Amino acid sequence: MAKTEKAYDEAIELLKNDNVRITKQRTRMLDYLFDKRDYYVPITEIDHQLRQEFSRMSYETVYRNVEMLEELHVVETRMFSNGLRAKYQCDFDNVDHSHFICENCGRVVELAKPDMGSVRDKLPGFEIDSQHYEVIGLCDACVHEVRE
């Protein structure tokens, strides 16, 4: 089984273990985000896609499901200048990881965590509970697009 298939199966298991019903709508949302797992996708795009397939589904239902999936660490959300976006969380063994995020298209590249030694050196006596490290900019494709 490929790593990506394993990550999808782990997401379904997380939902089942938390007694979340595996509905057609939730499965389709996971499928959609999984297919775009290297990008933060606008919630409005997820909503548009799902409401084309499930006409009775509301924006509130889409948003609540994204929130629930985020609480279970199946998706990550982030506020961009043009609204909230969600990304499939593909590394369940490493929930606290780092990213490069393209501020134009939402593309995400996983990064290794930086060395925390220098941070700890600057904070003697402090207790660090967690870290969040992101690098924001333009991906290679968007840089190329801007230059043309």
Protein Blocks (a to p, Z undefined) as FASTA:
>chain_A
ZZklmmmmmmmmmmmmnopacdfklmmmmmmmmmmmmbccdfklmmmmmmmmmmmbcfkl
mmmmmmmmmmnomaccdddfkbccddddfbfklmbacddddfknopacddddddfklmmm
mmghiacfbdcdddddddfklmmmmmZZ
